Amino acid sequence: MTTKIHQAVDGHGRPLAMIITGGQRNDGAMLTEVLAQIHVPRLGRGRPRTRPDAVLADRAYATGVIRGELRRRAIKAVIPDKRDQAAARKRRGSRGGRPPAHDAEAYKGRNVVERFFALAKQWRGIATRYDKLAITYRAGITLCAILTWLRV
C-alpha cells in the first residue's frame, strides 16, 4: 500500500543511487544497500568511485550500527545525535561516553536531498503514488533522476 524511496544524491542534488521499499521498512536498514549501488565513473582511466567522502543524514540514521558501518568503510558520518540518546548519555554522566562528532557546518548541506525529493514530488504520479506496482513507481523516479542529470 505504501512505498518509501531510499536515495543517495551528490552535493548538487543529482541522484546517484536509489532503492524502493515498502513504507514500513526502516531507513537505516537500507543505508548499506544504497551505498552499495553508488558507482560514479571517473573522467580518466580507473575504476568507478564507489565510496563517498561523507554521508549527511538525519537523526533516523543515528544508530550505532550505521555509524559502525560508515566507520568500517572509512566514510565520514555527518549525522546529528538523537535527542533521547544524548539525554541518556547525559544521565549516565562520565559513564555515558563521548558524543559522536558532528560537523554542524557540513550538515547544512543536507538540504540537497530534500530539494531532490521536492523536485520529484512535482510529478503528480510520484507525489500521489498512483502506480500499483513498485517497478513502475521506480521507473517514474528513475525518469525524474535522468531529467535531473540532463539539466546539468
C-alpha positions as CSV (number, residue, x, y, z in Angstrom):
1,M,0.0,0.0,0.0
2,T,2.8,2.4,0.7
3,T,6.4,2.8,-0.6
4,K,9.5,4.6,0.5
5,I,12.3,5.9,-1.6
6,H,15.8,5.5,-0.2
7,Q,18.2,7.7,-2.2
8,A,21.8,8.9,-2.3
9,V,22.5,12.2,-4.1
10,D,25.7,14.1,-4.8
11,G,26.5,17.6,-3.5
12,H,24.4,19.2,-6.3
13,G,21.2,17.2,-5.7
14,R,21.8,14.8,-8.6
15,P,20.8,11.2,-7.7
16,L,23.4,8.5,-7.5
17,A,21.5,5.5,-6.2
18,M,18.0,4.6,-5.2
19,I,16.0,1.8,-3.7
20,I,12.2,1.5,-3.5
21,T,10.9,-0.5,-0.4
22,G,7.7,-0.9,1.5
23,G,6.7,2.1,3.6
24,Q,7.1,0.2,6.9
25,R,10.8,-0.5,6.1
26,N,13.4,1.1,8.4
27,D,15.5,3.8,6.8
28,G,18.7,2.8,8.5
29,A,18.5,-0.8,7.4
30,M,18.7,0.2,3.7
31,L,21.7,2.5,4.0
32,T,24.3,-0.2,3.2
33,E,22.3,-1.3,0.1
34,V,22.0,2.3,-1.1
35,L,25.7,2.9,-0.6
36,A,26.5,-0.4,-2.4
37,Q,24.7,0.9,-5.5
38,I,26.8,4.1,-5.9
39,H,29.1,3.9,-8.9
40,V,30.5,7.2,-10.2
41,P,32.6,6.8,-13.4
42,R,36.0,8.6,-13.4
43,L,36.8,11.1,-16.1
44,G,40.0,9.4,-17.0
45,R,41.1,5.8,-16.6
46,G,40.3,3.8,-13.5
47,R,37.6,2.0,-11.6
48,P,34.4,3.9,-10.8
49,R,34.2,5.6,-7.5
50,T,32.0,3.7,-5.0
51,R,32.7,5.4,-1.7
52,P,31.5,8.9,-0.8
53,D,33.6,11.2,1.3
54,A,30.8,11.8,3.8
55,V,27.2,10.7,4.5
56,L,24.9,13.6,5.5
57,A,21.8,12.1,7.1
58,D,19.0,13.0,9.5
59,R,18.6,11.6,13.0
60,A,16.9,8.4,11.8
61,Y,20.3,7.2,10.8
62,A,21.9,7.9,14.2
63,T,22.3,4.3,15.3
64,G,25.5,2.6,16.4
65,V,25.2,0.0,13.7
66,I,25.1,2.6,10.9
67,R,27.9,4.7,12.5
68,G,29.9,1.5,12.8
69,E,29.3,0.5,9.2
70,L,30.3,4.0,8.0
71,R,33.4,3.9,10.2
72,R,34.3,0.4,8.8
73,R,34.1,1.8,5.2
74,A,36.1,4.9,6.2
75,I,33.2,7.3,5.4
76,K,32.7,10.4,7.5
77,A,29.3,10.4,9.2
78,V,27.6,13.8,9.5
79,I,24.6,12.7,11.5
80,P,23.2,14.6,14.5
81,D,22.7,12.6,17.7
82,K,19.2,11.6,18.6
83,R,17.8,13.7,21.5
84,D,16.9,10.7,23.6
85,Q,20.4,9.2,23.2
86,A,22.0,12.5,24.2
87,A,19.8,12.7,27.2
88,A,20.6,9.1,28.2
89,R,24.3,9.8,27.8
90,K,24.0,12.9,30.0
91,R,22.1,11.0,32.7
92,R,24.9,8.4,32.9
93,G,27.4,11.1,33.4
94,S,31.0,10.1,32.9
95,R,29.9,6.5,32.2
96,G,27.8,7.7,29.3
97,G,30.8,8.1,26.9
98,R,31.7,10.8,24.5
99,P,29.1,12.0,22.0
100,P,29.8,11.3,18.3
101,A,31.5,14.1,16.4
102,H,29.1,16.3,14.4
103,D,30.1,18.9,11.8
104,A,27.2,21.4,12.0
105,E,28.6,23.4,9.1
106,A,28.7,20.4,6.8
107,Y,25.2,19.3,8.0
108,K,23.8,22.5,6.4
109,G,24.3,20.8,3.0
110,R,21.8,18.0,3.8
111,N,19.0,20.1,2.2
112,V,20.1,19.0,-1.3
113,V,18.4,15.6,-0.6
114,E,15.2,17.3,0.4
115,R,15.3,19.5,-2.6
116,F,15.5,16.5,-4.9
117,F,12.5,14.9,-3.2
118,A,10.6,18.2,-3.6
119,L,11.5,18.2,-7.3
120,A,10.4,14.6,-7.6
121,K,7.1,15.4,-5.9
122,Q,6.4,18.0,-8.6
123,W,5.3,15.0,-10.7
124,R,1.8,14.1,-9.7
125,G,2.2,10.4,-10.3
126,I,5.1,10.3,-7.8
127,A,3.6,12.5,-5.2
128,T,0.2,10.7,-5.1
129,R,1.6,7.2,-5.8
130,Y,-0.9,6.2,-8.4
131,D,1.1,3.2,-9.6
132,K,0.1,-0.2,-8.4
133,L,3.5,-1.8,-9.0
134,A,6.7,-0.8,-7.3
135,I,8.6,-1.3,-10.6
136,T,6.5,1.3,-12.4
137,Y,6.9,3.7,-9.4
138,R,10.7,3.2,-9.6
139,A,10.6,3.9,-13.3
140,G,9.0,7.2,-12.6
141,I,11.6,8.1,-10.0
142,T,14.4,6.9,-12.5
143,L,12.9,9.1,-15.2
144,C,12.9,12.1,-12.8
145,A,16.6,11.3,-11.9
146,I,17.6,11.2,-15.6
147,L,15.9,14.6,-16.3
148,T,17.7,16.0,-13.2
149,W,21.1,14.8,-14.6
150,L,20.2,16.3,-18.1
151,R,19.8,19.7,-16.6
152,V,23.5,19.9,-15.7
